[in-house]
Amino acid sequence: MNVDAIRAYCLSFPEATEKLQWGDAVCFKVRAKMFAVLGLDQVRLTFKCAPETFGELIERPYMRPSPYLGRHHWVMLDRLEALGNEEAKQLIRQSYEMVAAKAPKVASRKKATKTRTKKPLPPPKRKNRSRTRKD
């Protein structure tokens, strides 16, 4: 898969958006949670995978744990050719599904903010300022 095909595929998922971050990285997100990152200057693809898949993938050439995200089972492909088209699509889809399952639903966030009510502030305390005149 090339950069354009990956971009089109990632944006084909429901609620998927893209955002350019960290200079040259296009982050694909579902409900503000990343499911794939595509580097543009140095073409690289990063995605989340299941723990058992993670161990298998990082043994392959041109694949390694993603910096900062590897401990959460994110894999980085140093070359897009490291995976075939169908396998790449399947892994990106799995990443999307795992992230979407845990991403907060927009409706529930709105509902939570609507039910929150602010307590009214207590009236200001008045000091007794009665003046007595001293002659």
Secondary structure, 3 states (H helix, E strand, C coil): CCHHHHHHHHHCCCCEEEEEECCCEEEEEECCEEEEEEECCCCEEEEECCHHHHHHHCCCCCEEECCCCHHHCEEEECCHHHCCHHHHHHHHHHHHHHHHHHCCCHHHHHHHHHHCCCCCCCCCCCCCCCCCCCC
